[in-house]
Amino acid sequence: MMHRVTHGKLPLRELAGATGLSVSRLCHLFQNQTGTSPRRYLKATRLAKAKEFLETSSLSVKEVAARSGFNHVGRFIGDFRKTYGASPSEHRRALLRSDLRTEDRELITAVP
């Protein structure tokens, strides 16, 4: 169910109700099983999805943020930088440069 929650707030009450647990007990059990809180897990899932969009699409950073469930682009950029060590734009540029270098090496080695 956590993987399906990508937009909006995490419905902890709804999740707890569906499992018959209190919100605090659900959070406690989730933390014990995953090593992280439900909110941090959701943020990490959203950031991973955003990284995938940046690496496989030409969507703008604003579109990537929205499609990944972030309501504020500035917060998304800050969270992405904190997690991956570069802004979304920097990450995409570095990936493109890396791909170009790989293509250049393949071309050079293919020439007799």
Secondary structure, DSSP 4 states (H G I P E B T S, - for coil): -GGG--SS---HHHHHHHHT--HHHHHHHHHHHHSS-HHHHHHHHHHHHHHHHHHH----HHHHHHHTT-S-HHHHHHHHHHHHSS-HHHHHHHHHHHHHHHHHHHHHHH--
